[in-house]
Amino acid sequence: MRRTVPREDRRVTDRATVAYVDHVGVLGGAEVALCSLINCLDQGHWRPLAVLGAAGPLADRLRGQGVPTNILDLPSSLNGVRQDGITRARMLDPGRAAGMARYVLRLAHFLRANRVSLVHANSLRACVLAGLAGRLARIPVVWQVHSIVASPMVSPAGVRLMRTLARRLPHHIICNSAASAACFDVPPSRVSVVPCGVDPARFHPNGRPTNGKRQVGVIARFSPLKGQHVFVEAAIRLANRYPEVRFVVAGSALFGEEGYEREVRELALRSPRSDQIQFLGFQEDVATLLSDVEVVVQPSTRPEGLGQVVIEAMMSGKPVVASGEGGAVDLVEDGVTGLLVPANDVAALANAIDDLLRDRGRASAMGARGRERALEAYDLRQTTRAIEDVYETVLSQTRSGWSGTS
């Protein structure tokens, strides 16, 4: 892995401007992580500047944090293709290629005009666009990858594109887990694994009573990848056994998956105990929600890069039941801080939740150990410093003439 520059040997002494580029304006997990990162930066050393492809809640939150935020609207031709729908024909479409070229030129001009020292791309689409713009503007680029760049999450053509560009565009790649880092064939010195950090002062066990109401919850945007349907099916199996338990689903459809959300809600309504399954919609205050949840579930159907809510749950002292693949394997120690189950296995998920509901002492002990683990490895201050070290290394290397390409 990379070599970081010791703090006492840092060559970057001026306040450097870092442009944070994301192609969306919504608050998905990667965007929440971006806001947390920027909020914890050493503001005496770094000047954050946000560049978003659309207006929305993300821009509102960043501006609320005092971050200069600029909207460079993404052309509609670059908005309609999902990661699993990228094909060679779509990549070579003349209209889409022309729209990309214009956007990259516009972004490069913006970066130069604002005297940006470093570009931090926060989404896969931003990695491509900001990577090209940064290279054109001769500004070093850091990718932060929050997802698994592999089939079936990303189409084969998309995987080939991202892996090829990873060798040429970014000076460094920050991945949120070993699973996401394994997707890229670049020298180890150009890849760092830095998980999303969580503020221990915001997410913490508070011992607040639940007034006799027990809750098991999944907190995620609606998507077949996130597996809300698997959770609801498990809840239907458990509802009769635990009439005092409320199974809550927090989140909304952010990327055109409203149809899936309707299907999950209809699945719950068909249950004779549908009153025990509640849909809370998007939750701004996740910390308060977690304080009232007894068990947190991450029922992903495919490997995810990490699962930020798992870290938030651990920091909140809650046991986690998660699908045992992808980044969750980095986070949850099976039988110690939570339980890992096979993906898409309703029976296994229901049994794991049942185990923790029946044995509250065991669940509480897992939550306490999860809190200890989160404090040790996922404190926001620690992860932010690790990312700042990447910035320092990249800027020092590029000033000495290193291009960053393999």
N, C-alpha and C positions, 0 to 999 in steps of 0.2 A: 504494500500500500504506500501512500504518499509519505513524503517527509515534510513536516511542517516547519515553519520558521520560528525559532524560539522568540518569545516576546522581547527579550532584551536585545536581540539581534535584528529587529525589524528595520527594514529600509524605508518603508512607507511612513512618512512623518506628516504629510499634509492630510487634510480631511478629504478623503476620496469620495467621489460621487458614484454610487452603485445604482444602476437602473434595473429595477425588478420588473420583468416582463411576463405577463400572463395574458392568454388570448380570450379569457372570459371575464364576466363581471359578477358572477354568482359566487356564493360562499360554499364551495365544496371543501372536502378535507384538505386538499393541497393549498387552497386559498386561505383557509383558517390557519394552517401552519405558516404560511407566508406572513400573515398579519402578526402572529406571535413572534416570529423571527425578527421582523423589522422593529417591533416594539421593544425587543431586548438588546438591540444593537448598541455597541459603544458609539453613542452619537458624537462624541468628541473626535472620533476617528473616521466615521463613515457618515456620508450624507445620502439617505435613501431617496430615490425618485421612482415612482411607480408609473408604468406604461401599460395600459390595459386595452384589450381589443374591443371592449364594450363597457358601457356604463352599467351600474347596478349596485347591489349591496356591498360588493367588495370595494368599489370605489368609495362608497359612503363610509365604510369602516376605516379604510386607510386615511381618508381625509379627517375623520374623527380622531385619529391618532396623530394628526399633524403632519402627515406625509404628503408632499406635493404629488398630486395624482393627475395624470394626463390620459385622455381617451383618444386613441388612434383607432377609429372604427375599422374592424376587420371586414373586408369585402364579403358579400354574401356567398360568393363562389368558394370561399375558404371555410365557410361555417357548416356546410351541409354534410360533410363526410365524417362518419364515425371511425374510430380507430380500427374496428374489425371489418370496415367496409372499404379500406384503401386498396385500390387495384392499380396496375400499371397504366391502364387506359385512363383512369381518373387523374393520375399524376401527370400524364402527358396531354391532357385536355388543353387545347390552346387558350381558351378563356380563363381557365383556372391558373395556368402557368403565367399568363399576362397579369392577372390580378395579384399573384404572389410576387412577381417581379416589382410591380408598382409599390406594393406594401413594403417590401424589403428596402427599396430605395428610400421611401418615405421615413421608415424607421431609422435607417442609417443616417439620414440627414438630421433627424431629431437627436440622435445620440451624439453626433458631432457638435451640433448647435448648443447642446447642454453640457458640453465638456465632460462627458461621462468617462470615468476611469475603468469601470468594470461592468459587464452585463451579466445579470443573474436571470436565467430563463427558468420559469417555474411550472410550465406545463409542456407536454410533448409537442403540441403545435407551436408553442413559444420557443421551444428548443430549436426547431427548424427555422422559424422566421427570424428570431433574434440571433441565432447562430450565424445565419447568412448575413444579416445586417451588421453584426459585430465584426465579422471578418472583413466585410466591405469597408467599414469605417475604421478598421485597424484598431479595434478595441478588444481586449481579451474577454472571453465568454466562459461562464460557468453554467453547466446544466445542473438542475436539481430534478431528479427523476423520482416520482412518487408511485410508480406503477410497474407492473411486470410487462416488459416489452417482449412478449412471446405469444405464440398461437396457443389458444384461440382468442385471448384478450385483444391481441392486435393481429391484423391479417398478415399472411406470409409476405405480401409485397410491402406492407408497412414495417414489418420486422426488418426486412433486408434494407429498406431505406434508412431506418433509424440506426441500425448497426453500422452502415456505411458512413453516414454523416457523423456518427460518434467518433470515428477515427480521424475526421477532418475538421469539424467545426469547433467543438469546445476545447478549451485549454485544460479543463478539469470537469469531471462528472461527480456530483454528490448523489449517492443513492440512499434510500431510506432503510434498506435492509440488505442482507447478503443475497437474498433471492433476487432482488432487482438488480444488484450489481453483477450477478452472474450472467445477465442478459447481454453484456457488452464485451466485445473482444478488443480491449485496449490495454496498453501497459498498466500494470498494477499501480505504478506511481501516479497515474492520472485518474484514479478512481478512489473515492473515500466513501465509507459507509457511515452516515450520520443519521440516526433516527430523528423523527419529529420530537421536539421537546415540549414539556408541559410545565406550567408554572405551579410549583407545589403550594404556593400561597392561595391559589385560586381553586385548585382541585385537592381537597383534603378530607379525611374522615371527620365528620362532625357529630356522629352519634345521635343525630336527631331522630326521635321516634316517628314511626309511620302511622300512628293512631290505629293500629290493628290491620292496616292495609299493606299487604305484601305485594311487591312489584318485581317483575322480571322484564327486562327491556332490551330492545335492539335500537341503536341510534345510528342512522346512516341515511344518505340520500337513497331514494327509491331506484333500484336497478336490479335486474335478474342476477347480476354479479354479486350484489349485497345479500341476496337470499332471504328477503322478507317473507316470501311464500313458504320457505322451509320452516322459518320460525313460527308462522301462523299455524302450519300443520302440526308442529310439535305442541303448540299451545292448545290446540283443539284436543289432542290426546291427554293433556294434563289437566284440563279445566275441571272435569268432574272430580278428580282426585283432590284438587286444591281449590275449592270454591271461594276461599278468601284471597286468592292471588289474582292480581290484575296483570295481564300481559300487554305491555305498551310498545307501540311502534312509533318512534320519533323520526321525523325526516319528511322530505318532500321530493318530488321529481324535479331535477335540475336540468337535465340534458335530454329533453324530449321523451321521457319515459312515463308520461302520464297514463298511457294505456296499461302499462304494467302495474302502476299504483292502483288503478281501478280494479284490475284482476285480483290483486291481493285483498283489497277491501271486500270485494264480492265473496272471496273464499272465506273470510272471517264471518260475513253475514250469514253464510249457509250453516254455520255451526249452531247447535242448540244452546250453546253457552256464549253466544257472540257478545253479550254484555261484558264479559271478562276480557275481551280483546279490544283495546282502545288505540285509536290513531290520533297522535298529538300534533301532527304537522311539523313544520320547521321549528326548531327550538333554538332561540338565540342564547339562552342561558343553560348550557349543557351541564355546567358544574352543579347547579341547583337540582336539575333533573337526576343526575347521578347520585346525589345525596339521598334521594328517596327510593332508589332502585337497589334491590337485594342481590340480584345476579344480573350481569351484563352479558349479552350474547352477540357473537359475531358469526353469523351463519353463512359466510361467503361460499358461493357455489364454485368459484374458480380461485386460483391463487391471487392474492392481493399483495401489493408492495409492502404494506405494513399494517395499517388499521389504527389510525390515530386514536379512535375512541377506546381501543384496548388500553393504550397507555393512560388515557384520562381516567378510565375505570380503575386501573391499578393504582394510580396516584390518589384516587378517591377511596382506596381501601376496599374495593369490590372484587369478588372472585369473577373470573371470566370463563365462559364456555365458547370456544372458537373452533372453526374448521382448521384441521391440522395440516395446513400447507401454506406455502408462501411466507410472507413476513411474520405471520402469527407465530410461527415456530420459533422465531427469534425472541418473541415477547413472552409467551405463556409457557411456563415450565409445568408440564403435564403432571397433575396430582400434587403440585406444590403451590403454585399461584393461580391455578385454574385447571380446566379440563380441555383436552383437545379431542375432537371427534372427526370422523370422516366427513368430507364435504358431501352435501346432497343426501345425507342419511338422516331422515326424519326420526326414525326410531332411536338412533344413537344420540341425537341431539336431545330428544325428550328424556331419555334415560339419564343423561348427564345433568340436565336441569333438575330432574327429580332427585338425583343424589344430593344436590346442594340445598334444595328446598327441605328435604327430610332431615339433613344433618346440618343444622345452622351453626353449630360449633365448628365443624370442619370448614364450612363456607367462610366463617368469620376469620379463621386462622389463615386460609388461603388469601383473603383480602389483605390481612395484615402483612403477610409475606410479599404480596404484590406491591404494596406501598413501599416497603423497604427496597425492593428491586427497582421500582420506579425512581425513588430518590437517588439511588446509586447510579443509574444508567441513563435516565431520561429527564433529568432536571433541565428546564429550558435554558438556564444560564450556561450550563455545561455544553449543550448541543450548539448554542449560538456561538460560543467561543470556538468550538471546533470548526464551524463554518467560516468564522472570521479568520481563522488560521489558514483555511484554504484560500481566501481572498489574498492574504498576505503573501502566501507562497506563489500564487499565480502572478501577482503584480511584480514581485521581486524577480521571478523568472523571465517575464516578458520584457521587463526593463533591461535585462541583461541579454536580450536578443533571442530568447527561446520561443519557438512558434507554437509549441503545444501539440502539434500533430504527430501521429505515429508514422 
